[in-house]
């Protein structure tokens, strides 16, 4: 893994890790997606959203929301 750092105690037992923030966010996104896909209703909503062709860009949405 890229730049993953392991933390160990005095007995060389690994007690933790430090991961780059990009990798952490990727892992969190995968975890959230897996959680949402457990629900049949949410799975269908996600698939419908993925198939949707109309809509506005993220930038346009932010502008309309004033953020």
N, C-alpha and C positions, 0 to 999 in steps of 0.2 A: 504494500500500500504506500501511497505517496506521502512521505514526511510524517507518518504516524510515529509518535513517540510513546514508549512504554515507561511506566513508572513502577519501580519495584521497591520492596522493603529491604531491610538489612539481610534477609535470608534469600534475596533474589526472587521472591515470589511477586509476580506481577499483580499490582493492586489498582492500576488505572491506566488510562491512555489519554494522550492529547492528540486531537485530530484537527486538520485544517478546517476552518469554518465552512469552506465550500463543500467539503465532504460531509460535514455535520448536517448542513442544510439539505443535502441530497438524501442522506439517511432519514432525516425527519420527514421529508416529503414522501418518501417511499412508505414510511410507517403510517402517515396520515392517509395515504391512498389505500393501503391495505385495510385500515380500519373502516374507511368508507365503503369499500367493496364488500365487506361482510354483510351489509344491509342490502337486501334485494331492491328496495325502493331507491336507495342512494346509488346503487350500481346502475339502475336504469336511468336515473337522472344524469349521471356522469356520462353514460353512453349517448344519451340524447344531446347533451351539450357538446360532446366531441363531434357528433355528426352534423351539428348545426352549421349552416353556411352563412347565414346573415348575422349581423351584429356590428359592433364598432370596435375600433382598436383600443388597446389599453390606454394609450395616450389620450384619445378622445374621451374615454370614460373618466379619466382623472380630471381632465379639463372641465367636463360637465359637472363633476362633483366638487370642483374647486379645490382639488388637492394636488 
